[in-house]
Amino acid sequence: MAKIEIIITDSRGEELTRLQSIDLELGSQSLDEIEAAVEKLKKKILPEISSELLSQAQREFTEDKKKTQT
């Protein structure tokens, strides 16, 4: 079993968020089982990553908008 941890950082390397750690079941570690586990992981985690990145972009846009209005 492998453990996957995703940390999203900004361009300065500062941590923005840390997503939940995920255990990756690799079975007997054959190529087919590894590929299947990675596909399963992608389907599970990519929507969460997309959501987090969009939320961060929206926060930054809102902050920039507030700065230019004052």
C-alpha positions as CSV (number, residue, x, y, z in Angstrom):
1,M,0.0,0.0,0.0
2,A,1.2,3.5,-0.8
3,K,0.1,6.7,0.8
4,I,-0.6,9.8,-1.4
5,E,-0.6,13.3,0.1
6,I,-1.3,16.3,-2.0
7,I,-0.1,19.8,-0.8
8,I,-1.0,22.8,-2.9
9,T,1.5,25.7,-2.7
10,D,1.6,29.1,-4.3
11,S,4.4,30.4,-6.5
12,R,6.5,31.3,-3.5
13,G,6.3,27.8,-2.2
14,E,3.9,28.7,0.7
15,E,1.4,26.0,1.5
16,L,-2.1,27.0,0.6
17,T,-3.8,23.8,1.5
18,R,-3.1,20.2,2.3
19,L,-5.7,17.6,1.1
20,Q,-6.6,14.5,2.9
21,S,-4.0,11.7,2.7
22,I,-5.2,8.8,0.6
23,D,-4.1,5.2,0.8
24,L,-3.5,3.7,-2.6
25,E,-4.2,0.0,-2.8
26,L,-1.7,-1.5,-5.2
27,G,-2.8,-5.1,-4.8
28,S,0.0,-7.4,-5.9
29,Q,1.6,-4.4,-7.7
30,S,1.2,-5.7,-11.2
31,L,1.1,-3.0,-13.8
32,D,-2.6,-3.5,-14.4
33,E,-3.4,-3.1,-10.7
34,I,-1.2,0.0,-10.3
35,E,-2.8,1.6,-13.4
36,A,-6.3,0.8,-12.0
37,A,-5.4,2.3,-8.6
38,V,-4.0,5.4,-10.2
39,E,-7.2,5.8,-12.3
40,K,-9.3,5.4,-9.2
41,L,-7.2,8.0,-7.4
42,K,-7.5,10.5,-10.3
43,K,-11.3,10.2,-10.3
44,K,-11.5,10.7,-6.5
45,I,-8.9,13.5,-6.1
46,L,-9.0,15.6,-9.2
47,P,-12.4,17.2,-8.5
48,E,-11.2,18.1,-5.0
49,I,-8.0,19.6,-6.4
50,S,-10.0,21.6,-9.1
51,S,-12.4,22.9,-6.4
52,E,-9.6,24.0,-4.1
53,L,-7.7,25.7,-6.9
54,L,-10.9,27.5,-8.1
55,S,-11.7,28.6,-4.6
56,Q,-8.2,30.0,-4.1
57,A,-8.4,31.9,-7.4
58,Q,-11.7,33.3,-6.4
59,R,-10.3,34.5,-3.1
60,E,-7.4,36.1,-4.8
61,F,-9.6,37.8,-7.4
62,T,-11.9,39.1,-4.6
63,E,-9.0,40.5,-2.6
64,D,-7.5,42.2,-5.7
65,K,-10.9,43.7,-6.5
66,K,-11.2,45.1,-3.0
67,K,-7.7,46.6,-3.2
68,T,-8.5,48.4,-6.5
69,Q,-11.8,49.7,-5.2
70,T,-10.3,51.5,-2.2
